[in-house]
Amino acid sequence: MNSHVQLPPVEAAIIDLKARFGTAALTGESIRDLHARDESHHHGQRPDVVVYPKTTQEVADLVAIATRHQVPVVAFGAGSGLEGGAIPVAGGISVDLSGLDAIFEIRADDMIARVGAGVRRLDLNTALRDTGLFFPVDPGANASIGGMVSTGASGTNAVRFGVMRENVLGLTVVTAGGRIVRTGSLARKSSSGYDLTRLFVGAEGTLGVVTEVILRLHPIPEARSAHAGFATLAGAVNAVTDIKRAGLSIGRVELLDQPLVEVVNRHGEMRLEPLPTLFFEFHGATDDIRSLSGTVGEIVAANGGTELTWTAPGSETQTLWTTRRDCLAWAKAERQGAHSWPSDVCVPISRLADVILETREDVAGSDIPAYIVGHVGDGNFHCVFMLRDNEEAEVADYADRIVMRALAAGGTASGEHGVGLGKRKFLITEHGADAVALMHQLKAALDPLGIFNPGKILPDPAPSDLINTPGRTD
Ligand SMILES: Cc1cc2nc3c(=O)[nH]c(=O)nc-3n(C[C@H](O)[C@H](O)[C@H](O)COP(=O)(O)OP(=O)(O)OC[C@H]3O[C@@H](n4cnc5c(N)ncnc54)[C@H](O)[C@@H]3O)c2cc1C
């Protein structure tokens, strides 16, 4: 029961939160501003209060208070999301998970780590340095592990090591009413019961707050890196498709289109032929890499590519991968007052070249700079627009067309950034009304009051006629 019946629910909740969390429950404007937005193009919205819990039990207490007063609970990891997932569009409580930053266990023999949701991925890899192991999922930002779980993140390493779904073995989640649920186990696989772990991976905080994560670790591979330019964008993409079809295992393969390579040449340390370019990483012992890269080199040449240019181990190789990381920031800096809008789609690899080329053709007529970059080994690419505020409507049209193109090719509206705010409108087109109705049913079962991150993922309003379909007898 609400004990502050005369107050609006959120104000009553703030009183209870301050009583429970003291100075870890904050209502100052600057702290609310910090939690009003993420790194996306979506407009911010302040939460009413920001709370910094330190333990799973504290998150459970917070959710119990939110439940009592029926106010929204929006998890905030590192705020690096690109689809507005952490924006509290209905106000309420922003739960900043940064205090859950303990690395509880590193079980090197089992190649497993158990960490708090607030641990940043780079900090985890620093802690793992002496074990010979690493956690491979690498979104460009130094995201929190809980945020990466919740967006189903991936990155340049996914083509070899998989995405979050493949690298999360178990979770601790605070669910409706403050109930603490543990999913999964320390085993590397399981066929026991419904797979609750994967239900929460990619749920963007709409089903509960993740507080602990059991992760798969991998041995740090021996690696060599190289790059190759291509006469055409189609050649670069087709080379990747051919490499995949040949069953060759690549550590990483990343595409930069020609405009982005020109940006690199203007700002970075690397000097590249101004051509669509692939960055490669090969894994294995020296002989294995020699044989693998020989075959890859032949495929590259057959698709109009240059010879592979190898980078020396150490700083030159590091420069190649920091160039990949930083090139879009350089492109943004070239246009005064610009911010970026990265589209993110994933298609079957056989359709990748078509979809990328159609996208390039579509944006060619615009004055807004747009760059294509991608984890193309997975069929995942981004067309990143550097736009000014008055150009949002134009970019929204391009971005929508990119998604529709990907869906028509049998792909998905989001390969790795999630649905958040911007992609909700595509959910029914992608999954069908019946599947979306089932998602609404799951949401209603796990979050009956609708307090976990309202306004995200699921289209609004719910297709209520379909929600009732499975139980109908008429
Ligand atoms: C420069 C740059 C490059 C990027 N490159 C990539 C890339 O290559 N691949 C990729 O996948 N992403 C990429 N991203 C996007 C971003 O880093 C990922 O989406 C990341 O997983 C978000 O983590 P976060 O901790 O910042 O989460 P936030 O932005 O804080 O939150 C993201 C979503 O998860 C929810 N959430 C956060 N923590 C929890 C929790 N503990 N429990 C429940 N829900 C939670 C939030 O409510 C929100 O819905 C990039 C971002 C930037 C800025």
PDBQT file of the ligand as one rigid body, heavy atoms in Angstrom, charges set to zero:
ROOT
HETATM    1  C1  LIG A 501      31.178   4.452 -30.034  1.00  0.00    +0.000 C 
HETATM    2  C2  LIG A 501      30.204   3.338 -29.813  1.00  0.00    +0.000 A 
HETATM    3  C3  LIG A 501      30.392   2.136 -30.467  1.00  0.00    +0.000 A 
HETATM    4  C4  LIG A 501      29.515   1.076 -30.262  1.00  0.00    +0.000 A 
HETATM    5  N1  LIG A 501      29.729  -0.109 -30.906  1.00  0.00    +0.000 NA
HETATM    6  C5  LIG A 501      28.917  -1.150 -30.656  1.00  0.00    +0.000 A 
HETATM    7  C6  LIG A 501      29.151  -2.421 -31.254  1.00  0.00    +0.000 A 
HETATM    8  O1  LIG A 501      30.091  -2.601 -32.024  1.00  0.00    +0.000 OA
HETATM    9  N2  LIG A 501      28.334  -3.447 -30.930  1.00  0.00    +0.000 N 
HETATM   10  C7  LIG A 501      27.279  -3.292 -30.068  1.00  0.00    +0.000 A 
HETATM   11  O2  LIG A 501      26.588  -4.264 -29.783  1.00  0.00    +0.000 OA
HETATM   12  N3  LIG A 501      27.022  -2.093 -29.508  1.00  0.00    +0.000 NA
HETATM   13  C8  LIG A 501      27.800  -1.032 -29.769  1.00  0.00    +0.000 A 
HETATM   14  N4  LIG A 501      27.554   0.173 -29.172  1.00  0.00    +0.000 N 
HETATM   15  C9  LIG A 501      26.348   0.329 -28.341  1.00  0.00    +0.000 C 
HETATM   16  C10 LIG A 501      26.516   0.062 -26.830  1.00  0.00    +0.000 C 
HETATM   17  O3  LIG A 501      27.864   0.146 -26.419  1.00  0.00    +0.000 OA
HETATM   18  C11 LIG A 501      25.909  -1.292 -26.475  1.00  0.00    +0.000 C 
HETATM   19  O4  LIG A 501      24.528  -1.284 -26.784  1.00  0.00    +0.000 OA
HETATM   20  C12 LIG A 501      26.104  -1.688 -25.005  1.00  0.00    +0.000 C 
HETATM   21  O5  LIG A 501      25.717  -3.028 -24.852  1.00  0.00    +0.000 OA
HETATM   22  C13 LIG A 501      25.311  -0.821 -24.050  1.00  0.00    +0.000 C 
HETATM   23  O6  LIG A 501      25.795  -1.057 -22.736  1.00  0.00    +0.000 OA
HETATM   24  P1  LIG A 501      25.628   0.050 -21.605  1.00  0.00    +0.000 P 
HETATM   25  O7  LIG A 501      26.191  -0.488 -20.364  1.00  0.00    +0.000 OA
HETATM   26  O8  LIG A 501      26.132   1.349 -22.055  1.00  0.00    +0.000 OA
HETATM   27  O9  LIG A 501      24.029   0.068 -21.502  1.00  0.00    +0.000 OA
HETATM   28  P2  LIG A 501      23.035   1.297 -21.402  1.00  0.00    +0.000 P 
HETATM   29  O10 LIG A 501      23.130   2.170 -22.590  1.00  0.00    +0.000 OA
HETATM   30  O11 LIG A 501      23.159   1.938 -20.078  1.00  0.00    +0.000 OA
HETATM   31  O12 LIG A 501      21.639   0.508 -21.463  1.00  0.00    +0.000 OA
HETATM   32  C14 LIG A 501      21.265  -0.201 -22.613  1.00  0.00    +0.000 C 
HETATM   33  C15 LIG A 501      19.936  -0.924 -22.341  1.00  0.00    +0.000 C 
HETATM   34  O13 LIG A 501      20.145  -1.967 -21.399  1.00  0.00    +0.000 OA
HETATM   35  C16 LIG A 501      19.372  -1.745 -20.222  1.00  0.00    +0.000 C 
HETATM   36  N5  LIG A 501      20.220  -2.123 -19.100  1.00  0.00    +0.000 N 
HETATM   37  C17 LIG A 501      21.458  -1.636 -18.792  1.00  0.00    +0.000 A 
HETATM   38  N6  LIG A 501      21.941  -2.291 -17.723  1.00  0.00    +0.000 NA
HETATM   39  C18 LIG A 501      20.991  -3.195 -17.352  1.00  0.00    +0.000 A 
HETATM   40  C19 LIG A 501      20.888  -4.144 -16.320  1.00  0.00    +0.000 A 
HETATM   41  N7  LIG A 501      21.868  -4.333 -15.431  1.00  0.00    +0.000 N 
HETATM   42  N8  LIG A 501      19.754  -4.891 -16.233  1.00  0.00    +0.000 NA
HETATM   43  C20 LIG A 501      18.743  -4.734 -17.114  1.00  0.00    +0.000 A 
HETATM   44  N9  LIG A 501      18.789  -3.838 -18.109  1.00  0.00    +0.000 NA
HETATM   45  C21 LIG A 501      19.894  -3.083 -18.234  1.00  0.00    +0.000 A 
HETATM   46  C22 LIG A 501      18.994  -0.292 -20.251  1.00  0.00    +0.000 C 
HETATM   47  O14 LIG A 501      17.802  -0.042 -19.550  1.00  0.00    +0.000 OA
HETATM   48  C23 LIG A 501      18.854  -0.053 -21.737  1.00  0.00    +0.000 C 
HETATM   49  O15 LIG A 501      17.615  -0.508 -22.183  1.00  0.00    +0.000 OA
HETATM   50  C24 LIG A 501      28.417   1.246 -29.375  1.00  0.00    +0.000 A 
HETATM   51  C25 LIG A 501      28.235   2.457 -28.711  1.00  0.00    +0.000 A 
HETATM   52  C26 LIG A 501      29.113   3.500 -28.932  1.00  0.00    +0.000 A 
HETATM   53  C27 LIG A 501      28.892   4.784 -28.193  1.00  0.00    +0.000 C 
ENDROOT
TORSDOF 0
